[in-house]
Every structure is written in structure tokens, then in C-alpha cells.
């Protein structure tokens, strides 16, 4: 391993420590706030005037979140689209402002009972911690993006106690590159953050589910049916997210948009408190629910999730969508068990399968989803069934031309981004973008000059069999090459699209 990679690994450890501490503090703050909310609601439910007082607290919380959003608009939502936008050179975030505002706004919003998760904010907080380390150390823009990827990986790792899922998500969804220069420091960062998190929260998995029994092979046909149902409901979820955002966009006042989910949380606090928060506890109680209760809770949680996330307040969809997936799996099992004779001991299997499949259908990152669920439940013995459900759910959602949720959110973010939050082309730095050339790619056998590259970019390096070549116009590209292109920061998205077209297997890119 080169000295440069050793240095990147050391930097990854440093970023992992910084991002891990931030994510752990965020998680601790949310835990304390959840305890306070539960006690406050129990106290307020005993008398009418205290109910009104709690509603007043929620109105004040909505006002506080609105102030955070006005001070730093880029803290809205989960934060993952903002990180992806910055990796593409389309968004500029001021790291310290986002850290402060996202932390404060996220704690207030999630602690108030909105159906939001801590994982998306933890990823944005981790990425901003990585950017802060980069700025304080004076790193160039290319290395800064790598450290942001490390921070995002560490944030998810600390939030879920899932270091490998943190690495996969950061590479698969955020950086969109699996080269060793990214993989090794991201792994170092994620493991460091998980070590810090484990020392605070222990080694117990996030979900205390004892999924001991293996799914019998004779029932695997049910997994295909489950994947079909999950894929359709995943498409519904993504479409409803867009619809909810469109409806909220019709309300001109930022405060009124923020206030609506807080008032809904106030109403639910004294009617259906089970729907408040991310829903983590519901997953562990799933075996106690009958089919009508599962369907009712799914519908209520789905609608409240749309109302919470659509308002654009700081908070993620990671954990809420996993909870919804667990309801789908449980409901499917309870409906199918009497018909095909499934033993009750398989209920938790379907709960876990529903979580992985729903993640795959909505986020369109199946490998991350499978590993994430395995780490969150503490069991890697169900990979075959998880993979089958995730694959079918992915295929259904993709065949219906439904965009992945974070791509959808990124497009909306970029469309409404003020000029001051976009990088200025005149002052932007040059960055390096690399990609492997897959077997059967359009670039295979062509020379550098024969490939239609975007204007303003330059192929500066080809790594072939661990040897770096300086490319010329007549240099032929081969499968297995690693191409590195120099371009402006705002041109990264265009260059990535070109590299996907030329470097990925042609059959896979067919439209």
C-alpha cells in the first residue's frame, strides 16, 4: 500500500473520531429528549390545562426550528441530498453553520415526536465534521470530498452501530466510487466511529430481535410475493414523498409549514402516542400485534411520516422507512400464515425481510440494505432470504420507473437552491473524478481521443495492473483500467454521467 493511502487511512481515523463524537452526542441528546417527551406527555395527559401547555411547547419548538431553517436552509430534511449535491459540486455548505443548526434543529424536531429518524442527520453531521477537518487542515477539494465521505460513513456507523453498512452506503450512495483510495479511509473512519459508539451505547444491536429460525426453502416462493408487494409500496412511498412536498410548497409561510407536523404530533400525543417518533420500539413489539392493528399502525405511521418529512424540517427517513417495512413484513406474514401453514416462529423473519426489502425499493441500494439489517439485528444467517426479497423489491420499483428517493430529493433541492448556496464557477477548484472501466464497456478498445468527453475536462491518469500510465490521445482503454479525470467542481455531475456511459458495462446501461 502506498504512503499516500496510509496517510488517507490516518486521516480517516481522525475524521471518524470527530464525526463519531458528533453523532454520539446527537444520539445521546435525542435519547434524553425522548425520555423527557414521554414523561411530559404522561404528565400532561392527566389534566386539560397541561395538555394546552404541551401544545404551547410544541408551537415554541416549531418556532425554534423555523429560526434554525432561516439561518441555515441547507439543514432541511435528512441532509443526505445536500451531501450528495456537494459531492457533485452543485451545493456549497458552510460546515460549522450546518453542524450547529442541524444538531439543534434536529434535536428539537425529533424530540418533539415527529416521525423522523436520526440517521440522515447523523450522515450530514458526519460529512460536515469531515469537511471541517479538511478546512482546518487546508486540504484540496478532491481530498476534502474524500474526507466528507469518511465522515458520512462514520455518521451512519455511529447512529446505527453498523460500520460495514456505513462504508457501503457512503460509497454506494454518497461518493459513488469503490476505489481503494476511498474504501480504505472510509472503513477506518467507520470502524473508529463504531468503536466510540460501542463504548457509549454498548455492543447490543439496535433492534433486539431474536431471529433464530431459518426460513424453510419450501416457503421461498412467498418471498417473491413479498418482494412484489414491497416493491409496489416502495413506489407508493416515493411518490407520496414528492406529493407531500408539493402540498407543503403551496403554503407560503415557512413557520406555518413547520407548525403543521408539530400540531399533529401534539394531537397524536394524547390519542395515538405509538405513532410518535421514529417508531423504533414498535419493531421490537411487533410480535404482539394482530393483523388489524398492524394495518392501522402502518397507515397511521405512513401518513404521519409524510406529514413530518414533507414539511422540510430537519430529520431523516432511514429509520421510519425501516419501521414501515417491518409492518409490511409482519402484515404479509399474518395474512399468509393461516393460508399456507407458516409457523408463528417465522414472524420475526418476515419483519426483518420487510425492512430490507423496503429499504431496497425506496433507496435503491440493496447491498447496503441487506448488510444494514444484518448488523442492526446482529445476525448474518439470513442473507439468502434477505437478498431474494431485496432483489425482487428493487426490480419492481425500477421497472415502474420510480426514481430512488435520494435522487428525487436531490433534484428538488437543486431546483430550489438560491444562488448563494451554489459554487461559483469563477472561483471553483479543480477536482479529480475516477471510475473503473467494466468488462464490455463502450470505452473498451477505444483510444482516449475517440471518446466523447465533456468540454473542460482532461484524462490525467490510467491505472492498469497497479501501474500508473500517463494517457495520450492514442492510448487505448482496456477493461479493468481505472480512469482519472480532472474537471471543475461544478462539472462533476456531467463528468460522472459521461464516465457512467463510457465505463460501465454497455448491457447494464441500455435504455
Kinemage of the C-alpha trace (Angstrom):
@kinemage 1
@onewidth
@group {chain A} dominant
@subgroup {mainchain}
@vectorlist {calphas} color= white
{ca unk a 1} P 0.000 0.000 0.000
{ca unk a 2} L 1.390 3.411 -0.966
{ca unk a 3} L 2.342 6.048 1.611
{ca unk a 4} L -0.489 8.216 0.261
{ca unk a 5} L -3.035 5.538 1.151
{ca unk a 6} L -1.512 5.140 4.611
{ca unk a 7} L -1.933 8.874 5.094
{ca unk a 8} L -5.550 8.709 3.898
{ca unk a 9} L -6.257 5.921 6.397
{ca unk a 10} L -4.816 8.040 9.220
{ca unk a 11} L -6.953 10.971 8.115
{ca unk a 12} L -9.953 8.635 8.008
{ca unk a 13} L -9.329 7.651 11.622
{ca unk a 14} L -9.193 11.319 12.618
{ca unk a 15} L -12.403 12.133 10.767
{ca unk a 16} L -14.047 9.016 12.226
{ca unk a 17} L -13.222 10.212 15.734
{ca unk a 18} L -14.604 13.700 15.061
{ca unk a 19} L -17.718 12.540 13.211
{ca unk a 20} L -18.298 9.702 15.655
{ca unk a 21} L -18.238 12.068 18.625
{ca unk a 22} L -20.704 14.419 16.941
{ca unk a 23} L -23.061 11.556 16.019
{ca unk a 24} L -22.827 10.061 19.517
{ca unk a 25} L -23.621 13.429 21.121
{ca unk a 26} L -26.574 13.788 18.747
{ca unk a 27} L -27.807 10.307 19.660
{ca unk a 28} L -27.401 10.979 23.396
{ca unk a 29} L -29.290 14.269 23.104
{ca unk a 30} L -32.140 12.554 21.271
{ca unk a 31} L -32.288 9.763 23.849
{ca unk a 32} L -32.555 12.250 26.715
{ca unk a 33} L -35.134 14.291 24.818
{ca unk a 34} L -37.235 11.183 24.090
{ca unk a 35} L -37.253 10.322 27.794
{ca unk a 36} L -38.339 13.861 28.631
{ca unk a 37} L -41.092 13.801 25.986
{ca unk a 38} L -42.521 10.523 27.245
{ca unk a 39} L -42.614 11.791 30.823
{ca unk a 40} L -44.040 15.168 29.789
{ca unk a 41} L -46.861 13.606 27.762
{ca unk a 42} L -47.732 11.209 30.603
{ca unk a 43} L -47.915 14.173 32.988
{ca unk a 44} L -49.832 16.423 30.583
{ca unk a 45} L -52.441 13.766 29.741
{ca unk a 46} L -53.893 13.956 33.271
{ca unk a 47} L -55.311 17.471 33.016
{ca unk a 48} L -56.660 19.770 30.297
{ca unk a 49} L -54.537 22.819 31.088
{ca unk a 50} L -51.323 20.795 30.932
{ca unk a 51} L -52.348 19.468 27.502
{ca unk a 52} L -52.660 23.057 26.325
{ca unk a 53} L -49.268 23.783 27.869
{ca unk a 54} L -47.695 20.916 25.906
{ca unk a 55} L -49.222 22.240 22.685
{ca unk a 56} L -47.680 25.609 23.534
{ca unk a 57} L -44.297 23.922 23.978
{ca unk a 58} L -44.660 22.357 20.519
{ca unk a 59} L -45.537 25.728 18.966
{ca unk a 60} L -42.388 27.181 20.549
{ca unk a 61} L -40.406 24.207 19.236
{ca unk a 62} L -41.772 24.830 15.728
{ca unk a 63} L -40.714 28.471 16.010
{ca unk a 64} L -37.209 27.424 17.089
{ca unk a 65} L -36.872 25.006 14.165
{ca unk a 66} L -38.068 27.739 11.800
{ca unk a 67} L -35.320 30.040 13.084
{ca unk a 68} L -32.723 27.327 12.517
{ca unk a 69} L -34.036 26.815 8.960
{ca unk a 70} L -33.948 30.523 8.178
{ca unk a 71} L -30.401 30.811 9.496
{ca unk a 72} L -29.210 27.763 7.529
{ca unk a 73} L -31.717 26.439 4.927
{ca unk a 74} L -29.464 23.507 3.982
{ca unk a 75} L -30.353 21.659 7.201
{ca unk a 76} L -33.838 20.811 5.903
{ca unk a 77} L -34.823 17.176 5.503
{ca unk a 78} L -32.471 14.275 6.048
{ca unk a 79} L -29.322 16.024 4.828
{ca unk a 80} L -28.235 13.195 2.541
{ca unk a 81} L -29.236 15.017 -0.696
{ca unk a 82} L -27.222 18.029 0.466
{ca unk a 83} L -24.148 15.849 0.938
{ca unk a 84} L -24.672 14.184 -2.448
{ca unk a 85} L -25.104 17.600 -4.061
{ca unk a 86} L -21.832 18.810 -2.599
{ca unk a 87} L -20.042 15.698 -3.807
{ca unk a 88} L -21.288 16.574 -7.311
{ca unk a 89} L -20.110 20.179 -6.975
{ca unk a 90} L -23.673 21.518 -7.108
{ca unk a 91} L -24.088 22.610 -3.473
{ca unk a 92} L -21.909 24.603 -1.099
{ca unk a 93} L -22.411 24.057 2.647
{ca unk a 94} L -20.776 26.125 5.375
{ca unk a 95} L -19.670 23.288 7.605
{ca unk a 96} L -19.853 24.965 11.016
{ca unk a 97} L -23.264 26.533 10.376
{ca unk a 98} L -24.718 23.216 9.236
{ca unk a 99} L -23.197 21.429 12.237
{ca unk a 100} L -24.737 23.835 14.737
{ca unk a 101} L -28.108 24.275 13.036
{ca unk a 102} L -28.620 20.620 12.104
{ca unk a 103} L -27.747 19.477 15.592
{ca unk a 104} L -30.057 21.973 17.280
{ca unk a 105} L -32.899 21.782 14.772
{ca unk a 106} L -32.735 18.002 14.528
{ca unk a 107} L -32.864 17.509 18.296
{ca unk a 108} L -35.862 19.850 18.653
{ca unk a 109} L -37.805 18.325 15.732
{ca unk a 110} L -37.199 14.660 16.522
{ca unk a 111} L -37.585 15.125 20.274
{ca unk a 112} L -40.983 16.771 19.704
{ca unk a 113} L -42.273 13.461 18.398
{ca unk a 114} L -42.169 13.965 14.634
{ca unk a 115} L -41.867 10.736 12.628
{ca unk a 116} L -38.255 11.357 11.679
{ca unk a 117} L -35.003 9.470 12.180
{ca unk a 118} L -31.539 10.370 13.432
{ca unk a 119} L -29.612 8.574 10.691
{ca unk a 120} L -29.863 11.087 7.825
{ca unk a 121} L -28.905 13.993 10.109
{ca unk a 122} L -26.037 11.895 11.503
{ca unk a 123} L -24.735 11.375 7.961
{ca unk a 124} L -24.871 15.113 7.206
{ca unk a 125} L -23.310 15.962 10.574
{ca unk a 126} L -20.553 13.425 9.947
{ca unk a 127} L -19.894 14.771 6.453
{ca unk a 128} L -19.680 18.317 7.799
{ca unk a 129} L -17.282 17.151 10.509
{ca unk a 130} L -15.146 15.692 7.717
{ca unk a 131} L -15.343 18.952 5.792
{ca unk a 132} L -14.387 20.859 8.919
{ca unk a 133} L -11.296 18.681 9.413
{ca unk a 134} L -10.400 19.270 5.766
{ca unk a 135} L -10.757 23.047 6.043
{ca unk a 136} L -8.804 23.227 9.291
{ca unk a 137} L -6.008 21.127 7.765
{ca unk a 138} L -6.009 23.005 4.439
{ca unk a 139} L -6.782 20.039 2.194
{ca unk a 140} L -7.520 20.369 -1.533
{ca unk a 141} L -11.078 19.927 -2.800
{ca unk a 142} L -10.630 16.337 -4.041
{ca unk a 143} L -9.292 15.199 -0.676
{ca unk a 144} L -11.996 17.208 1.085
{ca unk a 145} L -14.686 15.211 -0.693
{ca unk a 146} L -12.975 12.003 0.348
{ca unk a 147} L -12.936 13.154 3.986
{ca unk a 148} L -16.614 14.097 3.706
{ca unk a 149} L -17.294 10.550 2.520
{ca unk a 150} L -15.390 9.258 5.550
{ca unk a 151} L -17.484 11.487 7.802
{ca unk a 152} L -20.742 10.314 6.234
{ca unk a 153} L -19.663 6.706 6.733
{ca unk a 154} L -18.785 7.398 10.362
{ca unk a 155} L -22.085 9.188 10.982
{ca unk a 156} L -24.188 6.241 9.858
{ca unk a 157} L -21.918 3.809 11.678
{ca unk a 158} L -22.326 5.642 14.982
{ca unk a 159} L -26.065 6.183 14.504
{ca unk a 160} L -26.912 2.549 13.779
{ca unk a 161} L -23.932 0.661 15.203
{ca unk a 162} L -23.404 -0.642 11.672
{ca unk a 163} L -19.823 0.022 10.484
{ca unk a 164} L -19.941 -2.030 7.282
{ca unk a 165} L -23.295 -0.598 6.240
{ca unk a 166} L -21.847 2.850 6.894
{ca unk a 167} L -18.990 2.151 4.496
{ca unk a 168} L -21.252 0.658 1.833
{ca unk a 169} L -23.784 3.484 1.990
{ca unk a 170} L -21.107 6.161 1.804
{ca unk a 171} L -19.520 4.511 -1.231
{ca unk a 172} L -22.705 3.279 -2.955
{ca unk a 173} L -24.914 6.327 -2.393
{ca unk a 174} L -22.718 9.321 -1.468
{ca unk a 175} L -19.331 9.014 -3.201
{ca unk a 176} L -20.485 6.528 -5.884
{ca unk a 177} L -16.974 5.091 -6.138
{ca unk a 178} L -15.490 1.866 -4.758
{ca unk a 179} L -11.781 2.565 -5.379
{ca unk a 180} L -9.262 1.648 -2.671
{ca unk a 181} L -8.413 5.313 -2.126
{ca unk a 182} L -11.985 5.798 -0.912
{ca unk a 183} L -12.720 2.370 0.580
{ca unk a 184} L -9.773 2.142 2.989
{ca unk a 185} L -10.137 5.536 4.722
{ca unk a 186} L -13.938 5.129 4.818
{ca unk a 187} L -13.505 1.765 6.558
{ca unk a 188} L -11.043 3.262 9.035
{ca unk a 189} L -13.424 6.131 9.729
{ca unk a 190} L -16.485 3.908 10.123
{ca unk a 191} L -14.755 1.447 12.449
{ca unk a 192} L -13.391 4.291 14.585
{ca unk a 193} L -16.853 5.819 14.939
{ca unk a 194} L -18.373 2.440 15.786
{ca unk a 195} L -15.727 1.892 18.468
{ca unk a 196} L -16.631 5.225 20.057
{ca unk a 197} L -20.355 4.496 19.793
{ca unk a 198} L -19.987 0.994 21.231
{ca unk a 199} L -18.160 2.352 24.270
{ca unk a 200} L -21.116 4.635 24.986
{ca unk a 201} L -24.118 2.515 23.971
{ca unk a 202} L -22.676 -0.988 24.277
{ca unk a 203} L -22.425 -3.819 21.763
{ca unk a 204} L -26.132 -4.689 21.769
{ca unk a 205} L -27.731 -4.455 18.284
{ca unk a 206} L -30.077 -1.536 17.568
{ca unk a 207} L -33.028 -3.920 17.206
{ca unk a 208} L -33.299 -6.581 19.907
{ca unk a 209} L -34.819 -9.229 17.633
{ca unk a 210} L -34.104 -12.921 18.130
{ca unk a 211} L -34.416 -14.212 14.571
{ca unk a 212} L -33.150 -17.706 15.229
{ca unk a 213} L -35.154 -19.941 12.899
{ca unk a 214} L -34.150 -20.222 9.259
{ca unk a 215} L -36.737 -19.711 6.524
{ca unk a 216} L -37.608 -23.168 5.066
{ca unk a 217} L -36.749 -23.442 1.376
{ca unk a 218} L -40.211 -24.774 0.540
{ca unk a 219} L -41.656 -21.374 1.511
{ca unk a 220} L -39.252 -19.281 -0.576
{ca unk a 221} L -41.928 -18.664 -3.199
{ca unk a 222} L -43.607 -16.469 -0.589
{ca unk a 223} L -40.533 -14.247 -0.566
{ca unk a 224} L -41.076 -13.441 -4.239
{ca unk a 225} L -44.663 -12.430 -3.458
{ca unk a 226} L -43.435 -10.369 -0.504
{ca unk a 227} L -40.883 -8.634 -2.724
{ca unk a 228} L -43.609 -7.747 -5.231
{ca unk a 229} L -45.782 -6.197 -2.523
{ca unk a 230} L -42.854 -4.314 -1.012
{ca unk a 231} L -41.746 -3.005 -4.406
{ca unk a 232} L -45.206 -1.584 -5.112
{ca unk a 233} L -45.442 0.007 -1.668
{ca unk a 234} L -41.932 1.417 -2.096
{ca unk a 235} L -43.054 3.171 -5.277
{ca unk a 236} L -46.081 4.495 -3.376
{ca unk a 237} L -43.771 5.835 -0.654
{ca unk a 238} L -41.526 7.718 -3.079
{ca unk a 239} L -44.486 9.168 -4.960
{ca unk a 240} L -46.134 10.273 -1.715
{ca unk a 241} L -42.928 11.967 -0.542
{ca unk a 242} L -43.000 14.112 -3.676
{ca unk a 243} L -46.734 14.768 -3.278
{ca unk a 244} L -46.320 15.822 0.359
{ca unk a 245} L -43.545 18.247 -0.580
{ca unk a 246} L -45.699 19.683 -3.379
{ca unk a 247} L -48.608 20.247 -0.992
{ca unk a 248} L -46.417 21.940 1.610
{ca unk a 249} L -44.850 24.126 -1.100
{ca unk a 250} L -48.243 25.773 -1.590
{ca unk a 251} L -48.032 27.244 1.918
{ca unk a 252} L -46.035 30.491 1.624
{ca unk a 253} L -45.116 30.832 5.309
{ca unk a 254} L -42.084 28.845 6.460
{ca unk a 255} L -43.391 28.902 10.035
{ca unk a 256} L -46.817 27.529 9.067
{ca unk a 257} L -45.215 24.718 7.065
{ca unk a 258} L -43.123 23.811 10.085
{ca unk a 259} L -46.002 24.165 12.537
{ca unk a 260} L -48.316 21.612 10.877
{ca unk a 261} L -46.405 18.419 11.819
{ca unk a 262} L -45.759 19.774 15.321
{ca unk a 263} L -49.501 20.289 15.867
{ca unk a 264} L -50.167 16.802 14.509
{ca unk a 265} L -47.608 15.452 16.978
{ca unk a 266} L -49.464 17.284 19.740
{ca unk a 267} L -52.771 15.706 18.742
{ca unk a 268} L -51.251 12.227 18.472
{ca unk a 269} L -49.557 12.576 21.857
{ca unk a 270} L -52.945 12.241 23.574
{ca unk a 271} L -54.644 9.879 21.106
{ca unk a 272} L -52.111 7.553 19.419
{ca unk a 273} L -48.729 8.136 21.096
{ca unk a 274} L -47.433 4.934 19.461
{ca unk a 275} L -47.120 6.859 16.195
{ca unk a 276} L -44.751 9.460 17.641
{ca unk a 277} L -41.047 9.383 16.918
{ca unk a 278} L -39.188 7.110 14.567
{ca unk a 279} L -41.064 4.019 15.760
{ca unk a 280} L -38.069 2.022 16.966
{ca unk a 281} L -39.995 0.496 19.860
{ca unk a 282} L -42.804 -0.699 17.588
{ca unk a 283} L -40.446 -3.053 15.760
{ca unk a 284} L -39.460 -4.864 18.945
{ca unk a 285} L -43.148 -5.167 19.951
{ca unk a 286} L -44.247 -6.419 16.519
{ca unk a 287} L -44.982 -9.963 17.688
{ca unk a 288} L -47.750 -8.663 19.976
{ca unk a 289} L -49.826 -7.023 17.208
{ca unk a 290} L -52.735 -8.667 15.383
{ca unk a 291} L -53.302 -8.057 11.662
{ca unk a 292} L -55.859 -5.207 12.071
{ca unk a 293} L -53.511 -3.391 14.453
{ca unk a 294} L -50.578 -3.843 12.064
{ca unk a 295} L -52.563 -2.406 9.153
{ca unk a 296} L -53.846 0.517 11.234
{ca unk a 297} L -50.409 1.345 12.615
{ca unk a 298} L -48.859 1.107 9.147
{ca unk a 299} L -51.425 3.514 7.694
{ca unk a 300} L -51.071 5.963 10.578
{ca unk a 301} L -47.282 5.817 10.591
{ca unk a 302} L -47.147 6.212 6.807
{ca unk a 303} L -49.342 9.329 6.814
{ca unk a 304} L -47.569 10.905 9.788
{ca unk a 305} L -44.186 10.208 8.172
{ca unk a 306} L -45.321 12.032 5.027
{ca unk a 307} L -46.611 14.957 7.094
{ca unk a 308} L -43.368 15.139 9.086
{ca unk a 309} L -40.829 14.773 6.278
{ca unk a 310} L -42.771 16.741 3.671
{ca unk a 311} L -42.610 19.863 5.838
{ca unk a 312} L -38.852 20.050 5.309
{ca unk a 313} L -37.862 20.101 8.975
{ca unk a 314} L -34.503 18.588 9.988
{ca unk a 315} L -34.835 14.822 10.280
{ca unk a 316} L -34.307 11.654 8.290
{ca unk a 317} L -36.396 8.886 6.752
{ca unk a 318} L -33.998 5.976 7.314
{ca unk a 319} L -35.451 4.522 10.498
{ca unk a 320} L -39.101 5.452 9.796
{ca unk a 321} L -38.992 3.643 6.442
{ca unk a 322} L -37.441 0.585 8.108
{ca unk a 323} L -40.268 0.624 10.654
{ca unk a 324} L -42.816 0.811 7.834
{ca unk a 325} L -41.058 -2.098 6.153
{ca unk a 326} L -41.330 -4.128 9.338
{ca unk a 327} L -45.098 -3.534 9.357
{ca unk a 328} L -45.326 -4.730 5.744
{ca unk a 329} L -43.407 -7.898 6.558
{ca unk a 330} L -45.490 -8.550 9.661
{ca unk a 331} L -48.772 -7.872 7.868
{ca unk a 332} L -47.802 -10.161 4.995
{ca unk a 333} L -46.932 -12.955 7.414
{ca unk a 334} L -50.156 -12.595 9.428
{ca unk a 335} L -52.207 -12.674 6.223
{ca unk a 336} L -50.338 -15.601 4.653
{ca unk a 337} L -49.708 -17.790 7.707
{ca unk a 338} L -53.249 -19.227 8.007
{ca unk a 339} L -53.378 -19.904 4.263
{ca unk a 340} L -50.091 -21.775 3.844
{ca unk a 341} L -49.469 -23.036 7.367
{ca unk a 342} L -46.477 -20.895 8.366
{ca unk a 343} L -45.321 -21.427 11.964
{ca unk a 344} L -45.576 -18.389 14.266
{ca unk a 345} L -41.842 -18.584 14.928
{ca unk a 346} L -41.210 -17.159 11.427
{ca unk a 347} L -42.901 -13.820 12.175
{ca unk a 348} L -39.667 -12.026 13.014
{ca unk a 349} L -38.094 -13.385 9.829
{ca unk a 350} L -40.737 -11.559 7.816
{ca unk a 351} L -40.306 -8.418 9.919
{ca unk a 352} L -36.606 -8.331 9.051
{ca unk a 353} L -37.272 -9.207 5.395
{ca unk a 354} L -39.763 -6.374 5.141
{ca unk a 355} L -37.222 -3.880 6.464
{ca unk a 356} L -34.504 -4.886 3.994
{ca unk a 357} L -36.877 -5.071 1.035
{ca unk a 358} L -38.494 -1.696 1.720
{ca unk a 359} L -35.085 -0.046 2.022
{ca unk a 360} L -34.052 -1.580 -1.294
{ca unk a 361} L -37.232 -0.449 -3.063
{ca unk a 362} L -37.090 3.131 -1.763
{ca unk a 363} L -33.364 3.950 -1.591
{ca unk a 364} L -32.329 1.566 -4.389
{ca unk a 365} L -29.169 0.498 -2.533
{ca unk a 366} L -29.846 -3.225 -1.961
{ca unk a 367} L -26.379 -4.265 -0.790
{ca unk a 368} L -26.350 -1.540 1.848
{ca unk a 369} L -29.853 -2.505 2.953
{ca unk a 370} L -29.000 -6.183 3.374
{ca unk a 371} L -25.821 -5.514 5.363
{ca unk a 372} L -27.537 -2.792 7.402
{ca unk a 373} L -30.341 -5.091 8.547
{ca unk a 374} L -27.876 -7.877 9.336
{ca unk a 375} L -25.806 -5.547 11.519
{ca unk a 376} L -28.831 -3.944 13.176
{ca unk a 377} L -30.264 -7.330 14.158
{ca unk a 378} L -26.910 -8.915 14.983
{ca unk a 379} L -27.404 -11.876 12.633
{ca unk a 380} L -25.854 -12.708 9.256
{ca unk a 381} L -27.588 -16.077 8.896
{ca unk a 382} L -30.440 -14.895 6.656
{ca unk a 383} L -28.504 -13.483 3.713
{ca unk a 384} L -30.199 -15.680 1.097
{ca unk a 385} L -33.754 -14.722 2.016
{ca unk a 386} L -32.820 -11.061 2.524
{ca unk a 387} L -31.126 -10.965 -0.867
{ca unk a 388} L -34.095 -12.521 -2.670
{ca unk a 389} L -36.658 -10.114 -1.213
{ca unk a 390} L -34.391 -7.101 -1.784
{ca unk a 391} L -33.715 -8.102 -5.388
{ca unk a 392} L -37.408 -8.558 -6.230
{ca unk a 393} L -38.398 -5.306 -4.497
{ca unk a 394} L -35.615 -3.446 -6.323
{ca unk a 395} L -36.672 -4.887 -9.688
{ca unk a 396} L -40.332 -3.971 -9.182
{ca unk a 397} L -39.564 -0.376 -8.194
{ca unk a 398} L -37.064 0.046 -11.025
{ca unk a 399} L -39.400 -1.444 -13.637
{ca unk a 400} L -42.065 1.108 -12.682
{ca unk a 401} L -39.570 3.915 -13.457
{ca unk a 402} L -39.662 5.241 -9.915
{ca unk a 403} L -36.564 7.271 -9.065
{ca unk a 404} L -34.619 6.420 -5.900
{ca unk a 405} L -35.803 8.659 -3.101
{ca unk a 406} L -32.491 10.480 -2.608
{ca unk a 407} L -32.139 11.175 -6.344
{ca unk a 408} L -35.660 12.569 -6.278
{ca unk a 409} L -34.878 14.741 -3.254
{ca unk a 410} L -31.587 15.927 -4.771
{ca unk a 411} L -33.318 17.093 -7.950
{ca unk a 412} L -35.836 19.068 -5.900
{ca unk a 413} L -33.066 20.548 -3.762
{ca unk a 414} L -31.033 21.722 -6.759
{ca unk a 415} L -34.109 23.183 -8.460
{ca unk a 416} L -34.861 25.430 -5.484
{ca unk a 417} L -31.319 26.278 -4.418
{ca unk a 418} L -30.530 30.010 -4.013
{ca unk a 419} L -27.557 31.326 -5.982
{ca unk a 420} L -25.590 31.975 -2.794
{ca unk a 421} L -25.549 28.287 -1.923
{ca unk a 422} L -24.223 27.176 -5.308
{ca unk a 423} L -20.470 27.026 -6.042
{ca unk a 424} L -19.226 29.929 -8.141
{ca unk a 425} L -17.583 28.660 -11.371
{ca unk a 426} L -15.117 31.549 -11.491
{ca unk a 427} L -13.553 30.605 -8.158
{ca unk a 428} L -14.065 26.846 -8.075
{ca unk a 429} L -11.228 24.401 -7.586
{ca unk a 430} L -10.330 21.591 -9.935
{ca unk a 431} L -11.163 18.109 -8.681
{ca unk a 432} L -10.335 14.542 -9.688
{ca unk a 433} L -13.060 12.079 -10.655
{ca unk a 434} L -12.212 8.430 -11.206
{ca unk a 435} L -14.060 5.322 -12.325
{ca unk a 436} L -13.198 1.723 -13.224
{ca unk a 437} L -13.704 0.513 -16.798
{ca unk a 438} L -16.018 -2.508 -16.638
{ca unk a 439} L -15.872 -5.536 -18.919
{ca unk a 440} L -17.945 -4.814 -22.027
{ca unk a 441} L -17.936 -1.036 -21.516
{ca unk a 442} L -18.242 1.273 -24.517
{ca unk a 443} L -14.766 2.670 -23.813
{ca unk a 444} L -13.046 -0.722 -24.173
{ca unk a 445} L -10.785 -0.773 -27.236
{ca unk a 446} L -11.203 2.932 -27.931
{ca unk a 447} L -8.425 5.489 -27.629
{ca unk a 448} L -8.732 8.494 -25.336
{ca unk a 449} L -9.247 10.804 -28.329
{ca unk a 450} L -12.100 8.640 -29.671
{ca unk a 451} L -14.153 9.028 -26.500
{ca unk a 452} L -16.541 11.991 -26.388
{ca unk a 453} L -15.522 13.675 -23.135
{ca unk a 454} L -17.362 16.754 -21.770
{ca unk a 455} L -15.767 20.121 -22.515
{ca unk a 456} L -13.267 21.381 -19.973
{ca unk a 457} L -12.160 18.011 -18.597
{ca unk a 458} L -8.894 16.132 -19.051
{ca unk a 459} L -7.976 12.460 -18.570
{ca unk a 460} L -4.854 12.701 -16.417
{ca unk a 461} L -4.210 9.121 -15.310
{ca unk a 462} L -4.878 5.478 -16.144
{ca unk a 463} L -4.049 2.820 -13.548
{ca unk a 464} L -3.578 -0.589 -15.185
{ca unk a 465} L -2.412 -3.664 -13.234
{ca unk a 466} L -1.240 -1.444 -10.350
{ca unk a 467} L 0.863 0.649 -12.751
{ca unk a 468} L 0.017 4.294 -13.441
{ca unk a 469} L 0.109 5.394 -17.086
{ca unk a 470} L 0.187 8.954 -18.376
{ca unk a 471} L -2.520 8.896 -21.073
{ca unk a 472} L -2.130 10.361 -24.539
{ca unk a 473} L -4.692 10.757 -27.275
{ca unk a 474} L -3.724 7.419 -28.848
{ca unk a 475} L -3.729 5.457 -25.554
{ca unk a 476} L -6.236 2.585 -25.804
{ca unk a 477} L -8.587 1.920 -22.890
{ca unk a 478} L -8.890 -1.634 -21.552
{ca unk a 479} L -11.323 -3.376 -19.219
{ca unk a 480} L -10.045 -3.128 -15.653
{ca unk a 481} L -8.435 0.289 -16.158
{ca unk a 482} L -9.027 2.983 -13.551
{ca unk a 483} L -9.520 6.331 -15.308
{ca unk a 484} L -8.950 9.626 -13.509
{ca unk a 485} L -10.379 12.823 -14.995
{ca unk a 486} L -9.591 16.413 -13.961
{ca unk a 487} L -12.515 18.858 -14.115
{ca unk a 488} L -14.090 21.856 -12.402
{ca unk a 489} L -16.046 21.227 -9.200
{ca unk a 490} L -19.363 22.270 -10.769
{ca unk a 491} L -18.749 19.909 -13.717
{ca unk a 492} L -18.509 16.737 -11.609
{ca unk a 493} L -22.101 15.660 -12.260
{ca unk a 494} L -21.662 15.983 -16.040
{ca unk a 495} L -18.343 14.124 -15.959
{ca unk a 496} L -19.800 11.331 -13.805
{ca unk a 497} L -22.642 10.845 -16.285
{ca unk a 498} L -20.140 10.633 -19.137
{ca unk a 499} L -17.992 8.140 -17.238
{ca unk a 500} L -21.037 6.014 -16.431
{ca unk a 501} L -21.926 5.989 -20.135
{ca unk a 502} L -18.430 5.033 -21.306
{ca unk a 503} L -17.089 2.977 -18.395
{ca unk a 504} L -19.998 0.838 -17.210
{ca unk a 505} L -20.980 -2.396 -18.934
{ca unk a 506} L -22.973 -1.435 -22.028
{ca unk a 507} L -25.735 -4.011 -21.479
{ca unk a 508} L -26.325 -2.659 -17.987
{ca unk a 509} L -26.628 0.881 -19.287
{ca unk a 510} L -29.084 0.009 -22.051
{ca unk a 511} L -32.229 2.146 -22.104
